[in-house]
Amino acid sequence: MDPIKEAFLKAKQDISELRESMSVLQTEIAELKHLIQEQKSTTHSSEQQTDRHESSTDKLTEPYNMPLYSLKSSNTNGSSGNKGVPTNKQTNQQTNQQSNTHNLAGVLAEFDSVKAQLQTQFKSLTKQEMEVFASIYQLEDLGATIDYPSLANKLGLTETSIRDYTHKMMRKGIPIIKTKQNNKKIFLSIDPSLKKIAPLSSLMLLREI
């Protein structure tokens, strides 16, 4: 069987498995969003209770002429009952919860943004451009050195066509790296940061969504 066809058949199988994985991820993301909402509700409820408590305290003290001197020592961070031990533990816990919630929300937003950008970029590729990109990705995974002649030989195209497809993909924002050796020969590779977050099967799936 032709290596390219075999690779695409394997990619289709990977896509099927990836769809199931993405379904699980979507469920987990929905649960995380629900957790964020619950934490926000809990924090809001806690703040309302604190406001009501402060309001109630103010009402109790208003009718009386309070002494001008302090009833406690200058250590206002502690209570008289616990010998000056700080009483802001609950406040710290709430602050940490809010910080974690904001961090999680930021991560989810960044994930959605990256996914949307990749989807836009790869949906803009033609079938032939995607085949060239997939060949570079696969050959690099096999440890091969990729240049225009090797791609042309693998895909049955001319070197001029390979150059043209490569330039068009780079203009569309596809992270292909061109490295010139001895100021003459050009080698191609995929940006490592892309390969860390998206296998080839995932990128091919984005074109079908």
C-alpha positions in Angstrom: 0.0 0.0 0.0 1.2 3.6 -0.7 2.8 5.0 2.4 0.8 8.2 2.2 -2.5 6.3 1.9 -1.5 4.0 4.8 -0.6 7.0 6.9 -3.9 8.7 6.2 -5.8 5.5 7.1 -3.9 5.3 10.3 -4.7 9.0 10.9 -8.4 8.3 10.4 -8.2 5.6 13.0 -6.4 8.0 15.4 -9.1 10.6 14.6 -11.8 8.2 15.7 -10.0 7.5 18.9 -9.4 11.2 19.4 -13.0 12.0 19.0 -13.8 9.8 22.0 -11.0 11.4 24.0 -12.3 14.9 23.1 -15.8 13.9 24.2 -14.3 12.9 27.6 -12.3 16.2 27.7 -15.4 18.2 26.9 -17.2 16.5 29.8 -14.3 17.3 32.2 -14.2 20.9 31.0 -17.9 21.3 31.6 -17.4 19.9 35.1 -14.6 22.3 35.7 -16.7 25.2 34.6 -19.4 24.1 36.9 -17.0 23.9 39.8 -15.8 27.4 39.0 -19.4 28.7 39.2 -19.9 26.9 42.5 -16.8 28.4 43.9 -17.9 31.9 42.8 -21.3 31.3 44.3 -19.7 30.2 47.6 -17.4 33.2 47.7 -20.3 35.6 46.9 -22.4 34.0 49.6 -19.6 34.3 52.1 -19.1 38.0 51.3 -22.8 38.6 51.8 -22.8 36.9 55.2 -19.8 39.1 56.2 -21.6 42.2 55.1 -24.7 41.2 57.1 -22.6 40.5 60.1 -20.9 43.8 59.9 -24.2 45.6 59.5 -25.7 43.8 62.5 -22.7 44.8 64.6 -23.0 48.4 63.6 -26.7 48.5 64.7 -25.9 47.0 68.1 -23.2 49.7 68.8 -25.0 52.7 67.6 -27.4 53.4 70.5 -24.6 53.5 73.1 -21.9 56.0 73.9 -18.8 53.9 73.3 -15.7 54.8 75.3 -12.9 56.6 73.5 -10.2 54.3 74.8 -9.5 50.8 73.3 -11.0 47.8 75.0 -8.2 45.6 73.5 -4.4 45.8 73.3 -2.8 47.3 70.2 -2.4 43.9 68.7 -5.5 44.1 66.5 -4.6 41.1 64.4 -5.5 38.7 67.2 -8.3 38.1 69.7 -8.1 38.3 73.5 -9.4 34.8 73.7 -6.5 33.2 71.8 -3.6 35.3 73.2 -3.0 37.3 70.0 -3.2 34.4 67.5 -4.1 35.8 64.1 -7.8 35.2 63.1 -7.5 35.7 59.4 -7.2 32.0 58.4 -10.6 31.9 56.8 -9.8 35.0 54.8 -6.6 33.5 53.5 -8.5 30.3 52.5 -11.0 32.3 50.6 -8.3 34.4 48.9 -6.5 31.2 47.8 -9.8 29.7 46.5 -10.4 32.9 44.4 -6.9 32.8 43.1 -7.1 29.1 42.1 -10.5 29.8 40.4 -9.1 32.7 38.4 -6.1 30.6 37.4 -8.3 27.7 36.2 -10.5 30.1 34.3 -7.5 31.6 32.6 -6.1 28.2 31.6 -9.5 27.1 30.1 -9.8 30.4 28.2 -6.2 30.1 26.8 -6.9 26.4 25.8 -10.1 27.5 23.9 -8.2 30.4 22.2 -5.3 28.1 21.0 -7.7 25.5 19.8 -9.7 28.1 17.8 -6.6 29.6 16.3 -5.2 26.2 15.2 -8.6 25.2 13.8 -8.7 28.4 11.7 -5.2 27.9 10.4 -5.6 24.2 9.4 -9.0 24.6 7.9 -7.5 27.1 5.5 -5.1 24.4 4.1 -5.9 22.7 0.8 -5.7 18.9 0.6 -2.3 19.0 -1.1 -0.9 21.4 1.4 -2.1 19.2 4.3 -0.4 16.2 2.7 2.9 18.1 2.5 2.5 19.2 6.1 1.6 15.6 7.2 4.7 14.2 5.4 7.0 16.7 7.1 5.4 15.8 10.5 5.7 12.0 9.9 9.2 12.1 8.5 10.4 14.2 11.4 8.9 11.7 13.9 10.9 9.0 12.1 14.1 10.9 12.6 14.5 11.8 8.9 16.1 14.9 7.6 13.6 16.7 5.4 14.4 18.9 2.4 12.6 19.8 -0.8 14.0 16.8 -2.9 13.0 14.2 -0.3 9.5 15.6 0.0 9.2 15.8 -3.8 10.3 12.2 -4.1 8.0 10.9 -1.4 4.9 12.7 -2.7 5.6 12.4 -6.4 5.7 16.2 -6.9 8.3 18.6 -8.3 10.6 20.5 -5.9 9.0 23.7 -7.2 5.6 22.5 -6.1 6.9 21.6 -2.7 8.4 25.1 -2.3 5.2 26.7 -3.3 3.1 24.7 -0.9 5.5 25.3 1.9 5.5 29.1 1.3 1.7 29.2 1.2 1.4 27.2 4.5 3.8 29.5 6.2 1.9 32.6 5.0 -1.3 31.0 6.5 0.5 30.8 9.9 1.4 27.1 9.9 4.5 26.8 12.1 7.0 25.3 9.6 10.6 26.0 10.3 13.1 26.5 7.4 16.7 26.0 8.3 19.5 26.9 5.8 22.7 24.9 6.0 25.9 26.3 4.5 23.9 29.2 3.2 22.6 26.8 0.5 20.6 23.7 1.4 17.2 24.2 3.1 15.8 21.8 5.6 12.2 21.7 6.9 10.8 20.9 10.3 7.7 21.5 12.5 7.8 24.0 15.4 8.4 21.8 18.5 5.9 23.8 20.5 3.1 22.7 18.2 4.2 19.0 18.4 4.1 19.2 22.2 0.4 20.2 22.3 -1.0 18.6 19.2 -0.3 15.2 17.5 -0.9 15.0 13.8 -4.2 13.1 14.2 -5.5 16.0 16.4 -4.6 18.6 13.7 -6.2 16.6 11.0 -9.4 16.3 13.2 -9.5 20.1 13.6 -10.0 20.3 9.8 -13.1 18.1 10.0 -14.8 19.9 12.9 
